[in-house]
Amino acid sequence: MREANAVKLVTSAANPAIKLVRALDDKKHRRETGLYVAEGLRTALTAAEQNVWPETLIFSNELKQHPKLRDYLARCLARDIE
């Protein structure tokens, strides 16, 4: 399991994770990387029920106190997800 500091605050649009998410708007980039963006807590929870986990998880500061997100985040960290 990762340390508690595994959650990183993104403060810049120049952050590589944000750049990747924006690039995934392009169908060609999705095909090349095999990645896609799934938005929303409900989508993430539904995927987890099928044992499908994100490579990277990005969420708003406001949402971090949501009980379901806190549980989901703990499950992601246990799987070594960024």
Beta strands, then each sheet from edge to edge (+ up, - down):
end
